[in-house]
């Protein structure tokens, strides 16, 4: 009993964080309101992606604009595995027979969504992780542009600018929640691991870290690959949540939204990543509701189209002005204020 209490006290922040997410999703799902359940499912998927961003950005201090490229790779990998074989034989003639002529279950598709981004991240990380600061950030954005160009023009494998369709829509709020909780656990375990501690040391002062024999490129690459695996899993969830998708869905808009979630919550804490997703989801859904219009007596009040993006930009600007370190200020839930 005492051992269990000590274990809880030692890891109380991620446990409490996961419990809050479970409670939030449970309350909204049990409300029985279908549109709300769809929003909650998308929130849990984005939570997985933003936590994946935190694993690399939060621990390394390098701002990556290219991780949505891994989301795209993961989504299409899952799509290739799970889509209707009849449709693939007609539209995706360049796929190998193993994928083209068969349809695989959800877990096999998710495995593909994780493994392909990991393989790409291993190759890419060897080159990019040697860079520092803005040079590394620009290199990640260049990777995103390459993914967009390749997937938009490889018609026989990705259907080009057309939709990749006929996917099973098996992802609901509970499945999304399971992946979000798993992402929290993986991110926390990395955070407290030797690799996480060494990487944060290099974030604070890479020269001092090198002098202390920290192999910075290796530590960054490990975080980069783990991060790619998590966001790739999020991409696979997106594919099997939407049922059809295009390459353009995984470009600048998703990059801006996911980075905004991380920045608003606080880049340097796991709790900040989760809180940022919940906060931004609430703001976007509230503005979307106002865009549809609210009737007050005989007058219908409605915000103009595009108010979601404007409101999100204003929220991000206010957070950066009033709380530059984000809503959580770099702290975890239940941590004492510093």
Secondary structure, DSSP 4 states (H G I P E B T S, - for coil): -HHHHHHHHHTHHHHHHHHHHHHHHHHHHHT--HHHHHHHHHHHHHHHHHHHHHHHHHHH----S-HHHHHHHHHHHHHHHHS-HHHHHHH-TTS-HHHHT----HHHHHHHHHHHHHHHHHHHHHHHTT--HHHHHHHHHHHHHHHHHHHHH-HHHH-TTS-B--------HHHHHHHHHHHHHHHHHHHHSHHHHHHHHHHH-HHHHHHTT--HHHHHHHHHHHHHHHHHHHHHHHHHHHSSB-GGGGSHHHHHHHHHHHHHH-TT-HHHHHHHHHHHHHHHHHHHHHHH-EEETTEEE-PPTTHHHHHHHHHHHHHHHH-TTTTTTTPPTTPPP-
